[in-house]
């Protein structure tokens, strides 16, 4: 008979992306601010709620930004630049500055 062991060894695997990040497509070349935010979040392996806390906004607001349903106001520009590590607002592919007001 084989001996049995009651011990379980668990090691975190850094080389495998979390399951929740493998099911959503990410743009390789982001063309909108929302795609830039989503790509940064997925590459960092961070959930929306965690990224929202870092940005000082609600998870719902971040979701709307990532889906390009609303555009962040200019007051959030410095925080977004710090979070992304670059300035997406100077990217000519994003077009002219947008606003939420009609």
LINPEPE-V676063 format. One record per residue. N is the residue number from 1. SS is DSSP state (H for helix, E for strand, L for the rest). PSI is psi in whole degrees, -180 to 180 (NA if undefined). Layout:
# LINPEPE-V676063
N,SS,PSI  N,SS,PSI
This chain:
# LINPEPE-V676063
1,L,146  2,L,144  3,L,146  4,L,148  5,L,135  6,L,0  7,L,144  8,L,130  9,L,126  10,L,125  11,L,130  12,L,136  13,L,115  14,L,-20  15,L,-6  16,L,130  17,L,148  18,L,152  19,H,-41  20,H,-18  21,H,-11  22,H,-12  23,L,-8  24,L,134  25,L,142  26,L,138  27,L,129  28,L,-37  29,L,90  30,L,139  31,L,-12  32,L,164  33,H,-39  34,H,-41  35,H,-36  36,H,-45  37,H,-45  38,H,-42  39,H,-45  40,H,-44  41,H,-44  42,H,-40  43,H,-30  44,H,-13  45,L,37  46,L,141  47,L,162  48,H,-41  49,H,-37  50,H,-41  51,H,-37  52,H,-39  53,H,-42  54,H,-35  55,H,-12  56,L,32  57,L,176  58,L,159  59,H,-35  60,H,-41  61,H,-44  62,H,-40  63,H,-44  64,H,-36  65,H,-45  66,H,-31  67,L,1  68,L,32  69,L,-35  70,L,160  71,L,136  72,L,146  73,L,164  74,H,-22  75,H,-25  76,H,-5  77,H,-48  78,H,-40  79,H,-38  80,H,-40  81,H,-42  82,H,-40  83,H,-45  84,H,-29  85,L,2  86,L,171  87,L,101  88,H,-13  89,H,-18  90,H,1  91,L,119  92,H,-20  93,H,-17  94,H,-12  95,L,-165  96,L,159  97,L,139  98,L,165  99,L,162  100,L,-20  101,L,146  102,L,NA
